[in-house]
Amino acid sequence: MTDSEELDLGGIPIRVITLERLIAIKEKLTRPKDQVMLLVLRATLDERRRS
């Protein structure tokens, strides 16, 4: 799995962490805000995979 991908931001290529990698990182954290954010991130990933 590649940990980053390139996106175009107004003609400027930028590298960002993948959604899958961000989820993997958040899964290791125990702060409540990270656990809540996991729900949003997983739903976003599901939606991207359906498209």
ModelCIF file with pLDDT and N, C-alpha, C, O atoms, coordinates in Angstrom:
data_MODEL
#
_entry.id   MODEL 
#
_entity.id                         1 
_entity.type                       polymer 
_entity.pdbx_number_of_molecules   1 
#
_entity_poly.entity_id                      1 
_entity_poly.type                           'polypeptide(L)' 
_entity_poly.nstd_linkage                   no 
_entity_poly.nstd_monomer                   no 
_entity_poly.pdbx_seq_one_letter_code       MTDSEELDLGGIPIRVITLERLIAIKEKLTRPKDQVMLLVLRATLDERRRS 
_entity_poly.pdbx_seq_one_letter_code_can   MTDSEELDLGGIPIRVITLERLIAIKEKLTRPKDQVMLLVLRATLDERRRS 
_entity_poly.pdbx_strand_id                 A 
#
loop_
_entity_poly_seq.entity_id 
_entity_poly_seq.num 
_entity_poly_seq.mon_id 
_entity_poly_seq.hetero 
1 1  MET n 
1 2  THR n 
1 3  ASP n 
1 4  SER n 
1 5  GLU n 
1 6  GLU n 
1 7  LEU n 
1 8  ASP n 
1 9  LEU n 
1 10 GLY n 
1 11 GLY n 
1 12 ILE n 
1 13 PRO n 
1 14 ILE n 
1 15 ARG n 
1 16 VAL n 
1 17 ILE n 
1 18 THR n 
1 19 LEU n 
1 20 GLU n 
1 21 ARG n 
1 22 LEU n 
1 23 ILE n 
1 24 ALA n 
1 25 ILE n 
1 26 LYS n 
1 27 GLU n 
1 28 LYS n 
1 29 LEU n 
1 30 THR n 
1 31 ARG n 
1 32 PRO n 
1 33 LYS n 
1 34 ASP n 
1 35 GLN n 
1 36 VAL n 
1 37 MET n 
1 38 LEU n 
1 39 LEU n 
1 40 VAL n 
1 41 LEU n 
1 42 ARG n 
1 43 ALA n 
1 44 THR n 
1 45 LEU n 
1 46 ASP n 
1 47 GLU n 
1 48 ARG n 
1 49 ARG n 
1 50 ARG n 
1 51 SER n 
#
_struct_asym.id          A 
_struct_asym.entity_id   1 
#
loop_
_ma_qa_metric.id 
_ma_qa_metric.mode 
_ma_qa_metric.name 
_ma_qa_metric.software_group_id 
_ma_qa_metric.type 
1 global pLDDT . pLDDT 
2 local  pLDDT . pLDDT 
#
_ma_qa_metric_global.metric_id      1 
_ma_qa_metric_global.metric_value   94.61 
_ma_qa_metric_global.model_id       1 
_ma_qa_metric_global.ordinal_id     1 
#
loop_
_ma_qa_metric_local.label_asym_id 
_ma_qa_metric_local.label_comp_id 
_ma_qa_metric_local.label_seq_id 
_ma_qa_metric_local.metric_id 
_ma_qa_metric_local.metric_value 
_ma_qa_metric_local.model_id 
_ma_qa_metric_local.ordinal_id 
A MET 1  2 53.00 1 1  
A THR 2  2 82.00 1 2  
A ASP 3  2 94.00 1 3  
A SER 4  2 95.00 1 4  
A GLU 5  2 94.00 1 5  
A GLU 6  2 95.00 1 6  
A LEU 7  2 95.00 1 7  
A ASP 8  2 97.00 1 8  
A LEU 9  2 95.00 1 9  
A GLY 10 2 96.00 1 10 
A GLY 11 2 97.00 1 11 
A ILE 12 2 98.00 1 12 
A PRO 13 2 97.00 1 13 
A ILE 14 2 97.00 1 14 
A ARG 15 2 96.00 1 15 
A VAL 16 2 96.00 1 16 
A ILE 17 2 97.00 1 17 
A THR 18 2 96.00 1 18 
A LEU 19 2 95.00 1 19 
A GLU 20 2 95.00 1 20 
A ARG 21 2 96.00 1 21 
A LEU 22 2 96.00 1 22 
A ILE 23 2 97.00 1 23 
A ALA 24 2 96.00 1 24 
A ILE 25 2 96.00 1 25 
A LYS 26 2 96.00 1 26 
A GLU 27 2 96.00 1 27 
A LYS 28 2 96.00 1 28 
A LEU 29 2 95.00 1 29 
A THR 30 2 92.00 1 30 
A ARG 31 2 95.00 1 31 
A PRO 32 2 96.00 1 32 
A LYS 33 2 95.00 1 33 
A ASP 34 2 95.00 1 34 
A GLN 35 2 94.00 1 35 
A VAL 36 2 95.00 1 36 
A MET 37 2 96.00 1 37 
A LEU 38 2 96.00 1 38 
A LEU 39 2 95.00 1 39 
A VAL 40 2 97.00 1 40 
A LEU 41 2 97.00 1 41 
A ARG 42 2 97.00 1 42 
A ALA 43 2 97.00 1 43 
A THR 44 2 97.00 1 44 
A LEU 45 2 96.00 1 45 
A ASP 46 2 97.00 1 46 
A GLU 47 2 97.00 1 47 
A ARG 48 2 94.00 1 48 
A ARG 49 2 95.00 1 49 
A ARG 50 2 96.00 1 50 
A SER 51 2 92.00 1 51 
#
loop_
_atom_site.group_PDB 
_atom_site.id 
_atom_site.type_symbol 
_atom_site.label_atom_id 
_atom_site.label_alt_id 
_atom_site.label_comp_id 
_atom_site.label_asym_id 
_atom_site.label_entity_id 
_atom_site.label_seq_id 
_atom_site.pdbx_PDB_ins_code 
_atom_site.Cartn_x 
_atom_site.Cartn_y 
_atom_site.Cartn_z 
_atom_site.occupancy 
_atom_site.B_iso_or_equiv 
_atom_site.pdbx_formal_charge 
_atom_site.auth_seq_id 
_atom_site.auth_comp_id 
_atom_site.auth_asym_id 
_atom_site.auth_atom_id 
_atom_site.pdbx_PDB_model_num 
ATOM 1   N N  . MET A 1 1  ? 0.844   -1.181 0.000   1.00 53.00 ? 1  MET A N  1 
ATOM 2   C CA . MET A 1 1  ? 0.000   0.000  0.000   1.00 53.00 ? 1  MET A CA 1 
ATOM 3   C C  . MET A 1 1  ? 0.889   1.243  0.000   1.00 53.00 ? 1  MET A C  1 
ATOM 4   O O  . MET A 1 1  ? 1.813   1.359  0.804   1.00 53.00 ? 1  MET A O  1 
ATOM 5   N N  . THR A 1 2  ? 0.597   2.165  -0.909  1.00 82.00 ? 2  THR A N  1 
ATOM 6   C CA . THR A 1 2  ? 1.309   3.429  -0.948  1.00 82.00 ? 2  THR A CA 1 
ATOM 7   C C  . THR A 1 2  ? 0.720   4.337  0.122   1.00 82.00 ? 2  THR A C  1 
ATOM 8   O O  . THR A 1 2  ? -0.498  4.416  0.280   1.00 82.00 ? 2  THR A O  1 
ATOM 9   N N  . ASP A 1 3  ? 1.589   5.018  0.853   1.00 94.00 ? 3  ASP A N  1 
ATOM 10  C CA . ASP A 1 3  ? 1.130   5.851  1.969   1.00 94.00 ? 3  ASP A CA 1 
ATOM 11  C C  . ASP A 1 3  ? 0.703   7.257  1.563   1.00 94.00 ? 3  ASP A C  1 
ATOM 12  O O  . ASP A 1 3  ? 0.146   7.995  2.376   1.00 94.00 ? 3  ASP A O  1 
ATOM 13  N N  . SER A 1 4  ? 0.959   7.630  0.315   1.00 95.00 ? 4  SER A N  1 
ATOM 14  C CA . SER A 1 4  ? 0.569   8.973  -0.109  1.00 95.00 ? 4  SER A CA 1 
ATOM 15  C C  . SER A 1 4  ? 0.121   8.937  -1.568  1.00 95.00 ? 4  SER A C  1 
ATOM 16  O O  . SER A 1 4  ? 0.385   7.992  -2.312  1.00 95.00 ? 4  SER A O  1 
ATOM 17  N N  . GLU A 1 5  ? -0.567  10.007 -1.934  1.00 94.00 ? 5  GLU A N  1 
ATOM 18  C CA . GLU A 1 5  ? -1.003  10.159 -3.318  1.00 94.00 ? 5  GLU A CA 1 
ATOM 19  C C  . GLU A 1 5  ? -0.860  11.617 -3.699  1.00 94.00 ? 5  GLU A C  1 
ATOM 20  O O  . GLU A 1 5  ? -0.825  12.497 -2.840  1.00 94.00 ? 5  GLU A O  1 
ATOM 21  N N  . GLU A 1 6  ? -0.777  11.865 -5.000  1.00 95.00 ? 6  GLU A N  1 
ATOM 22  C CA . GLU A 1 6  ? -0.620  13.231 -5.469  1.00 95.00 ? 6  GLU A CA 1 
ATOM 23  C C  . GLU A 1 6  ? -1.970  13.794 -5.889  1.00 95.00 ? 6  GLU A C  1 
ATOM 24  O O  . GLU A 1 6  ? -2.730  13.155 -6.616  1.00 95.00 ? 6  GLU A O  1 
ATOM 25  N N  . LEU A 1 7  ? -2.250  15.001 -5.416  1.00 95.00 ? 7  LEU A N  1 
ATOM 26  C CA . LEU A 1 7  ? -3.468  15.714 -5.790  1.00 95.00 ? 7  LEU A CA 1 
ATOM 27  C C  . LEU A 1 7  ? -3.085  17.031 -6.446  1.00 95.00 ? 7  LEU A C  1 
ATOM 28  O O  . LEU A 1 7  ? -2.018  17.584 -6.181  1.00 95.00 ? 7  LEU A O  1 
ATOM 29  N N  . ASP A 1 8  ? -3.956  17.520 -7.295  1.00 97.00 ? 8  ASP A N  1 
ATOM 30  C CA . ASP A 1 8  ? -3.737  18.803 -7.948  1.00 97.00 ? 8  ASP A CA 1 
ATOM 31  C C  . ASP A 1 8  ? -4.507  19.866 -7.173  1.00 97.00 ? 8  ASP A C  1 
ATOM 32  O O  . ASP A 1 8  ? -5.725  19.770 -7.027  1.00 97.00 ? 8  ASP A O  1 
ATOM 33  N N  . LEU A 1 9  ? -3.817  20.854 -6.690  1.00 95.00 ? 9  LEU A N  1 
ATOM 34  C CA . LEU A 1 9  ? -4.434  21.938 -5.934  1.00 95.00 ? 9  LEU A CA 1 
ATOM 35  C C  . LEU A 1 9  ? -4.256  23.231 -6.721  1.00 95.00 ? 9  LEU A C  1 
ATOM 36  O O  . LEU A 1 9  ? -3.276  23.954 -6.544  1.00 95.00 ? 9  LEU A O  1 
ATOM 37  N N  . GLY A 1 10 ? -5.218  23.506 -7.589  1.00 96.00 ? 10 GLY A N  1 
ATOM 38  C CA . GLY A 1 10 ? -5.132  24.718 -8.406  1.00 96.00 ? 10 GLY A CA 1 
ATOM 39  C C  . GLY A 1 10 ? -3.911  24.758 -9.297  1.00 96.00 ? 10 GLY A C  1 
ATOM 40  O O  . GLY A 1 10 ? -3.289  25.808 -9.458  1.00 96.00 ? 10 GLY A O  1 
ATOM 41  N N  . GLY A 1 11 ? -3.566  23.625 -9.875  1.00 97.00 ? 11 GLY A N  1 
ATOM 42  C CA . GLY A 1 11 ? -2.401  23.560 -10.758 1.00 97.00 ? 11 GLY A CA 1 
ATOM 43  C C  . GLY A 1 11 ? -1.099  23.247 -10.043 1.00 97.00 ? 11 GLY A C  1 
ATOM 44  O O  . GLY A 1 11 ? -0.050  23.122 -10.675 1.00 97.00 ? 11 GLY A O  1 
ATOM 45  N N  . ILE A 1 12 ? -1.167  23.120 -8.732  1.00 98.00 ? 12 ILE A N  1 
ATOM 46  C CA . ILE A 1 12 ? 0.027   22.796 -7.948  1.00 98.00 ? 12 ILE A CA 1 
ATOM 47  C C  . ILE A 1 12 ? -0.110  21.368 -7.441  1.00 98.00 ? 12 ILE A C  1 
ATOM 48  O O  . ILE A 1 12 ? -1.024  21.068 -6.674  1.00 98.00 ? 12 ILE A O  1 
ATOM 49  N N  . PRO A 1 13 ? 0.797   20.480 -7.867  1.00 97.00 ? 13 PRO A N  1 
ATOM 50  C CA . PRO A 1 13 ? 0.724   19.103 -7.373  1.00 97.00 ? 13 PRO A CA 1 
ATOM 51  C C  . PRO A 1 13 ? 1.204   19.031 -5.919  1.00 97.00 ? 13 PRO A C  1 
ATOM 52  O O  . PRO A 1 13 ? 2.267   19.548 -5.577  1.00 97.00 ? 13 PRO A O  1 
ATOM 53  N N  . ILE A 1 14 ? 0.402   18.382 -5.076  1.00 97.00 ? 14 ILE A N  1 
ATOM 54  C CA . ILE A 1 14 ? 0.799   18.209 -3.676  1.00 97.00 ? 14 ILE A CA 1 
ATOM 55  C C  . ILE A 1 14 ? 0.668   16.739 -3.298  1.00 97.00 ? 14 ILE A C  1 
ATOM 56  O O  . ILE A 1 14 ? -0.150  16.019 -3.871  1.00 97.00 ? 14 ILE A O  1 
ATOM 57  N N  . ARG A 1 15 ? 1.457   16.300 -2.353  1.00 96.00 ? 15 ARG A N  1 
ATOM 58  C CA . ARG A 1 15 ? 1.395   14.933 -1.857  1.00 96.00 ? 15 ARG A CA 1 
ATOM 59  C C  . ARG A 1 15 ? 0.665   14.928 -0.538  1.00 96.00 ? 15 ARG A C  1 
ATOM 60  O O  . ARG A 1 15 ? 0.962   15.724 0.353   1.00 96.00 ? 15 ARG A O  1 
ATOM 61  N N  . VAL A 1 16 ? -0.300  14.020 -0.414  1.00 96.00 ? 16 VAL A N  1 
ATOM 62  C CA . VAL A 1 16 ? -1.081  13.897 0.822   1.00 96.00 ? 16 VAL A CA 1 
ATOM 63  C C  . VAL A 1 16 ? -1.120  12.437 1.251   1.00 96.00 ? 16 VAL A C  1 
ATOM 64  O O  . VAL A 1 16 ? -0.992  11.530 0.428   1.00 96.00 ? 16 VAL A O  1 
ATOM 65  N N  . ILE A 1 17 ? -1.296  12.226 2.530   1.00 97.00 ? 17 ILE A N  1 
ATOM 66  C CA . ILE A 1 17 ? -1.417  10.875 3.067   1.00 97.00 ? 17 ILE A CA 1 
ATOM 67  C C  . ILE A 1 17 ? -2.727  10.260 2.545   1.00 97.00 ? 17 ILE A C  1 
ATOM 68  O O  . ILE A 1 17 ? -3.727  10.962 2.395   1.00 97.00 ? 17 ILE A O  1 
ATOM 69  N N  . THR A 1 18 ? -2.717  8.969  2.276   1.00 96.00 ? 18 THR A N  1 
ATOM 70  C CA . THR A 1 18 ? -3.937  8.324  1.793   1.00 96.00 ? 18 THR A CA 1 
ATOM 71  C C  . THR A 1 18 ? -4.946  8.184  2.926   1.00 96.00 ? 18 THR A C  1 
ATOM 72  O O  . THR A 1 18 ? -4.591  8.175  4.104   1.00 96.00 ? 18 THR A O  1 
ATOM 73  N N  . LEU A 1 19 ? -6.192  8.076  2.545   1.00 95.00 ? 19 LEU A N  1 
ATOM 74  C CA . LEU A 1 19 ? -7.257  7.888  3.521   1.00 95.00 ? 19 LEU A CA 1 
ATOM 75  C C  . LEU A 1 19 ? -7.052  6.583  4.292   1.00 95.00 ? 19 LEU A C  1 
ATOM 76  O O  . LEU A 1 19 ? -7.284  6.526  5.500   1.00 95.00 ? 19 LEU A O  1 
ATOM 77  N N  . GLU A 1 20 ? -6.621  5.549  3.594   1.00 95.00 ? 20 GLU A N  1 
ATOM 78  C CA . GLU A 1 20 ? -6.366  4.264  4.247   1.00 95.00 ? 20 GLU A CA 1 
ATOM 79  C C  . GLU A 1 20 ? -5.272  4.379  5.312   1.00 95.00 ? 20 GLU A C  1 
ATOM 80  O O  . GLU A 1 20 ? -5.391  3.808  6.396   1.00 95.00 ? 20 GLU A O  1 
ATOM 81  N N  . ARG A 1 21 ? -4.227  5.109  5.002   1.00 96.00 ? 21 ARG A N  1 
ATOM 82  C CA . ARG A 1 21 ? -3.121  5.283  5.963   1.00 96.00 ? 21 ARG A CA 1 
ATOM 83  C C  . ARG A 1 21 ? -3.571  6.125  7.150   1.00 96.00 ? 21 ARG A C  1 
ATOM 84  O O  . ARG A 1 21 ? -3.214  5.828  8.290   1.00 96.00 ? 21 ARG A O  1 
ATOM 85  N N  . LEU A 1 22 ? -4.351  7.171  6.894   1.00 96.00 ? 22 LEU A N  1 
ATOM 86  C CA . LEU A 1 22 ? -4.857  8.003  7.984   1.00 96.00 ? 22 LEU A CA 1 
ATOM 87  C C  . LEU A 1 22 ? -5.728  7.181  8.928   1.00 96.00 ? 22 LEU A C  1 
ATOM 88  O O  . LEU A 1 22 ? -5.648  7.335  10.147  1.00 96.00 ? 22 LEU A O  1 
ATOM 89  N N  . ILE A 1 23 ? -6.558  6.312  8.365   1.00 97.00 ? 23 ILE A N  1 
ATOM 90  C CA . ILE A 1 23 ? -7.393  5.444  9.191   1.00 97.00 ? 23 ILE A CA 1 
ATOM 91  C C  . ILE A 1 23 ? -6.521  4.527  10.040  1.00 97.00 ? 23 ILE A C  1 
ATOM 92  O O  . ILE A 1 23 ? -6.787  4.340  11.228  1.00 97.00 ? 23 ILE A O  1 
ATOM 93  N N  . ALA A 1 24 ? -5.482  3.956  9.437   1.00 96.00 ? 24 ALA A N  1 
ATOM 94  C CA . ALA A 1 24 ? -4.583  3.071  10.183  1.00 96.00 ? 24 ALA A CA 1 
ATOM 95  C C  . ALA A 1 24 ? -3.909  3.811  11.339  1.00 96.00 ? 24 ALA A C  1 
ATOM 96  O O  . ALA A 1 24 ? -3.734  3.248  12.419  1.00 96.00 ? 24 ALA A O  1 
ATOM 97  N N  . ILE A 1 25 ? -3.540  5.047  11.118  1.00 96.00 ? 25 ILE A N  1 
ATOM 98  C CA . ILE A 1 25 ? -2.914  5.848  12.178  1.00 96.00 ? 25 ILE A CA 1 
ATOM 99  C C  . ILE A 1 25 ? -3.916  6.138  13.290  1.00 96.00 ? 25 ILE A C  1 
ATOM 100 O O  . ILE A 1 25 ? -3.607  5.970  14.470  1.00 96.00 ? 25 ILE A O  1 
ATOM 101 N N  . LYS A 1 26 ? -5.112  6.572  12.912  1.00 96.00 ? 26 LYS A N  1 
ATOM 102 C CA . LYS A 1 26 ? -6.141  6.913  13.903  1.00 96.00 ? 26 LYS A CA 1 
ATOM 103 C C  . LYS A 1 26 ? -6.555  5.695  14.731  1.00 96.00 ? 26 LYS A C  1 
ATOM 104 O O  . LYS A 1 26 ? -6.902  5.834  15.903  1.00 96.00 ? 26 LYS A O  1 
ATOM 105 N N  . GLU A 1 27 ? -6.523  4.500  14.129  1.00 96.00 ? 27 GLU A N  1 
ATOM 106 C CA . GLU A 1 27 ? -6.900  3.293  14.848  1.00 96.00 ? 27 GLU A CA 1 
ATOM 107 C C  . GLU A 1 27 ? -5.959  3.002  16.023  1.00 96.00 ? 27 GLU A C  1 
ATOM 108 O O  . GLU A 1 27 ? -6.348  2.340  16.986  1.00 96.00 ? 27 GLU A O  1 
ATOM 109 N N  . LYS A 1 28 ? -4.736  3.493  15.941  1.00 96.00 ? 28 LYS A N  1 
ATOM 110 C CA . LYS A 1 28 ? -3.758  3.259  17.011  1.00 96.00 ? 28 LYS A CA 1 
ATOM 111 C C  . LYS A 1 28 ? -3.851  4.290  18.134  1.00 96.00 ? 28 LYS A C  1 
ATOM 112 O O  . LYS A 1 28 ? -3.252  4.113  19.195  1.00 96.00 ? 28 LYS A O  1 
ATOM 113 N N  . LEU A 1 29 ? -4.597  5.357  17.901  1.00 95.00 ? 29 LEU A N  1 
ATOM 114 C CA . LEU A 1 29 ? -4.714  6.417  18.898  1.00 95.00 ? 29 LEU A CA 1 
ATOM 115 C C  . LEU A 1 29 ? -5.925  6.167  19.789  1.00 95.00 ? 29 LEU A C  1 
ATOM 116 O O  . LEU A 1 29 ? -6.909  5.565  19.357  1.00 95.00 ? 29 LEU A O  1 
ATOM 117 N N  . THR A 1 30 ? -5.848  6.629  21.027  1.00 92.00 ? 30 THR A N  1 
ATOM 118 C CA . THR A 1 30 ? -6.925  6.349  21.987  1.00 92.00 ? 30 THR A CA 1 
ATOM 119 C C  . THR A 1 30 ? -7.730  7.580  22.392  1.00 92.00 ? 30 THR A C  1 
ATOM 120 O O  . THR A 1 30 ? -8.665  7.477  23.186  1.00 92.00 ? 30 THR A O  1 
ATOM 121 N N  . ARG A 1 31 ? -7.373  8.736  21.853  1.00 95.00 ? 31 ARG A N  1 
ATOM 122 C CA . ARG A 1 31 ? -8.128  9.935  22.213  1.00 95.00 ? 31 ARG A CA 1 
ATOM 123 C C  . ARG A 1 31 ? -9.553  9.831  21.689  1.00 95.00 ? 31 ARG A C  1 
ATOM 124 O O  . ARG A 1 31 ? -9.755  9.357  20.572  1.00 95.00 ? 31 ARG A O  1 
ATOM 125 N N  . PRO A 1 32 ? -10.531 10.254 22.450  1.00 96.00 ? 32 PRO A N  1 
ATOM 126 C CA . PRO A 1 32 ? -11.922 10.184 22.005  1.00 96.00 ? 32 PRO A CA 1 
ATOM 127 C C  . PRO A 1 32 ? -12.155 10.864 20.659  1.00 96.00 ? 32 PRO A C  1 
ATOM 128 O O  . PRO A 1 32 ? -12.910 10.353 19.832  1.00 96.00 ? 32 PRO A O  1 
ATOM 129 N N  . LYS A 1 33 ? -11.516 12.011 20.431  1.00 95.00 ? 33 LYS A N  1 
ATOM 130 C CA . LYS A 1 33 ? -11.741 12.710 19.162  1.00 95.00 ? 33 LYS A CA 1 
ATOM 131 C C  . LYS A 1 33 ? -11.214 11.912 17.974  1.00 95.00 ? 33 LYS A C  1 
ATOM 132 O O  . LYS A 1 33 ? -11.764 12.008 16.877  1.00 95.00 ? 33 LYS A O  1 
ATOM 133 N N  . ASP A 1 34 ? -10.166 11.131 18.173  1.00 95.00 ? 34 ASP A N  1 
ATOM 134 C CA . ASP A 1 34 ? -9.654  10.284 17.095  1.00 95.00 ? 34 ASP A CA 1 
ATOM 135 C C  . ASP A 1 34 ? -10.602 9.118  16.830  1.00 95.00 ? 34 ASP A C  1 
ATOM 136 O O  . ASP A 1 34 ? -10.817 8.740  15.679  1.00 95.00 ? 34 ASP A O  1 
ATOM 137 N N  . GLN A 1 35 ? -11.159 8.558  17.880  1.00 94.00 ? 35 GLN A N  1 
ATOM 138 C CA . GLN A 1 35 ? -12.100 7.447  17.734  1.00 94.00 ? 35 GLN A CA 1 
ATOM 139 C C  . GLN A 1 35 ? -13.380 7.901  17.032  1.00 94.00 ? 35 GLN A C  1 
ATOM 140 O O  . GLN A 1 35 ? -13.927 7.169  16.207  1.00 94.00 ? 35 GLN A O  1 
ATOM 141 N N  . VAL A 1 36 ? -13.854 9.098  17.355  1.00 95.00 ? 36 VAL A N  1 
ATOM 142 C CA . VAL A 1 36 ? -15.046 9.640  16.696  1.00 95.00 ? 36 VAL A CA 1 
ATOM 143 C C  . VAL A 1 36 ? -14.740 9.917  15.221  1.00 95.00 ? 36 VAL A C  1 
ATOM 144 O O  . VAL A 1 36 ? -15.556 9.632  14.345  1.00 95.00 ? 36 VAL A O  1 
ATOM 145 N N  . MET A 1 37 ? -13.577 10.464 14.966  1.00 96.00 ? 37 MET A N  1 
ATOM 146 C CA . MET A 1 37 ? -13.199 10.783 13.587  1.00 96.00 ? 37 MET A CA 1 
ATOM 147 C C  . MET A 1 37 ? -13.088 9.530  12.730  1.00 96.00 ? 37 MET A C  1 
ATOM 148 O O  . MET A 1 37 ? -13.304 9.586  11.520  1.00 96.00 ? 37 MET A O  1 
ATOM 149 N N  . LEU A 1 38 ? -12.757 8.413  13.340  1.00 96.00 ? 38 LEU A N  1 
ATOM 150 C CA . LEU A 1 38 ? -12.688 7.156  12.599  1.00 96.00 ? 38 LEU A CA 1 
ATOM 151 C C  . LEU A 1 38 ? -14.015 6.817  11.931  1.00 96.00 ? 38 LEU A C  1 
ATOM 152 O O  . LEU A 1 38 ? -14.028 6.280  10.824  1.00 96.00 ? 38 LEU A O  1 
ATOM 153 N N  . LEU A 1 39 ? -15.120 7.120  12.581  1.00 95.00 ? 39 LEU A N  1 
ATOM 154 C CA . LEU A 1 39 ? -16.433 6.872  11.994  1.00 95.00 ? 39 LEU A CA 1 
ATOM 155 C C  . LEU A 1 39 ? -16.595 7.644  10.684  1.00 95.00 ? 39 LEU A C  1 
ATOM 156 O O  . LEU A 1 39 ? -17.084 7.105  9.691   1.00 95.00 ? 39 LEU A O  1 
ATOM 157 N N  . VAL A 1 40 ? -16.185 8.890  10.694  1.00 97.00 ? 40 VAL A N  1 
ATOM 158 C CA . VAL A 1 40 ? -16.289 9.740  9.510   1.00 97.00 ? 40 VAL A CA 1 
ATOM 159 C C  . VAL A 1 40 ? -15.339 9.251  8.421   1.00 97.00 ? 40 VAL A C  1 
ATOM 160 O O  . VAL A 1 40 ? -15.718 9.154  7.254   1.00 97.00 ? 40 VAL A O  1 
ATOM 161 N N  . LEU A 1 41 ? -14.112 8.946  8.806   1.00 97.00 ? 41 LEU A N  1 
ATOM 162 C CA . LEU A 1 41 ? -13.115 8.506  7.828   1.00 97.00 ? 41 LEU A CA 1 
ATOM 163 C C  . LEU A 1 41 ? -13.512 7.194  7.170   1.00 97.00 ? 41 LEU A C  1 
ATOM 164 O O  . LEU A 1 41 ? -13.372 7.037  5.957   1.00 97.00 ? 41 LEU A O  1 
ATOM 165 N N  . ARG A 1 42 ? -14.007 6.255  7.964   1.00 97.00 ? 42 ARG A N  1 
ATOM 166 C CA . ARG A 1 42 ? -14.436 4.965  7.400   1.00 97.00 ? 42 ARG A CA 1 
ATOM 167 C C  . ARG A 1 42 ? -15.636 5.137  6.472   1.00 97.00 ? 42 ARG A C  1 
ATOM 168 O O  . ARG A 1 42 ? -15.708 4.494  5.425   1.00 97.00 ? 42 ARG A O  1 
ATOM 169 N N  . ALA A 1 43 ? -16.566 5.991  6.846   1.00 97.00 ? 43 ALA A N  1 
ATOM 170 C CA . ALA A 1 43 ? -17.723 6.254  5.986   1.00 97.00 ? 43 ALA A CA 1 
ATOM 171 C C  . ALA A 1 43 ? -17.277 6.901  4.676   1.00 97.00 ? 43 ALA A C  1 
ATOM 172 O O  . ALA A 1 43 ? -17.800 6.577  3.610   1.00 97.00 ? 43 ALA A O  1 
ATOM 173 N N  . THR A 1 44 ? -16.329 7.796  4.756   1.00 97.00 ? 44 THR A N  1 
ATOM 174 C CA . THR A 1 44 ? -15.789 8.440  3.557   1.00 97.00 ? 44 THR A CA 1 
ATOM 175 C C  . THR A 1 44 ? -15.116 7.418  2.653   1.00 97.00 ? 44 THR A C  1 
ATOM 176 O O  . THR A 1 44 ? -15.308 7.440  1.437   1.00 97.00 ? 44 THR A O  1 
ATOM 177 N N  . LEU A 1 45 ? -14.334 6.528  3.239   1.00 96.00 ? 45 LEU A N  1 
ATOM 178 C CA . LEU A 1 45 ? -13.667 5.488  2.461   1.00 96.00 ? 45 LEU A CA 1 
ATOM 179 C C  . LEU A 1 45 ? -14.685 4.571  1.797   1.00 96.00 ? 45 LEU A C  1 
ATOM 180 O O  . LEU A 1 45 ? -14.524 4.215  0.630   1.00 96.00 ? 45 LEU A O  1 
ATOM 181 N N  . ASP A 1 46 ? -15.721 4.187  2.516   1.00 97.00 ? 46 ASP A N  1 
ATOM 182 C CA . ASP A 1 46 ? -16.785 3.351  1.947   1.00 97.00 ? 46 ASP A CA 1 
ATOM 183 C C  . ASP A 1 46 ? -17.431 4.049  0.753   1.00 97.00 ? 46 ASP A C  1 
ATOM 184 O O  . ASP A 1 46 ? -17.677 3.430  -0.282  1.00 97.00 ? 46 ASP A O  1 
ATOM 185 N N  . GLU A 1 47 ? -17.696 5.326  0.908   1.00 97.00 ? 47 GLU A N  1 
ATOM 186 C CA . GLU A 1 47 ? -18.333 6.099  -0.157  1.00 97.00 ? 47 GLU A CA 1 
ATOM 187 C C  . GLU A 1 47 ? -17.422 6.175  -1.383  1.00 97.00 ? 47 GLU A C  1 
ATOM 188 O O  . GLU A 1 47 ? -17.892 6.029  -2.511  1.00 97.00 ? 47 GLU A O  1 
ATOM 189 N N  . ARG A 1 48 ? -16.137 6.400  -1.174  1.00 94.00 ? 48 ARG A N  1 
ATOM 190 C CA . ARG A 1 48 ? -15.181 6.460  -2.285  1.00 94.00 ? 48 ARG A CA 1 
ATOM 191 C C  . ARG A 1 48 ? -15.104 5.135  -3.019  1.00 94.00 ? 48 ARG A C  1 
ATOM 192 O O  . ARG A 1 48 ? -14.990 5.102  -4.245  1.00 94.00 ? 48 ARG A O  1 
ATOM 193 N N  . ARG A 1 49 ? -15.165 4.048  -2.276  1.00 95.00 ? 49 ARG A N  1 
ATOM 194 C CA . ARG A 1 49 ? -15.066 2.724  -2.898  1.00 95.00 ? 49 ARG A CA 1 
ATOM 195 C C  . ARG A 1 49 ? -16.312 2.384  -3.712  1.00 95.00 ? 49 ARG A C  1 
ATOM 196 O O  . ARG A 1 49 ? -16.232 1.632  -4.683  1.00 95.00 ? 49 ARG A O  1 
ATOM 197 N N  . ARG A 1 50 ? -17.460 2.933  -3.321  1.00 96.00 ? 50 ARG A N  1 
ATOM 198 C CA . ARG A 1 50 ? -18.709 2.700  -4.069  1.00 96.00 ? 50 ARG A CA 1 
ATOM 199 C C  . ARG A 1 50 ? -18.758 3.483  -5.365  1.00 96.00 ? 50 ARG A C  1 
ATOM 200 O O  . ARG A 1 50 ? -19.453 3.098  -6.305  1.00 96.00 ? 50 ARG A O  1 
ATOM 201 N N  . SER A 1 51 ? -18.033 4.564  -5.417  1.00 92.00 ? 51 SER A N  1 
ATOM 202 C CA . SER A 1 51 ? -18.053 5.439  -6.616  1.00 92.00 ? 51 SER A CA 1 
ATOM 203 C C  . SER A 1 51 ? -17.183 4.904  -7.721  1.00 92.00 ? 51 SER A C  1 
ATOM 204 O O  . SER A 1 51 ? -17.091 5.516  -8.785  1.00 92.00 ? 51 SER A O  1 
#
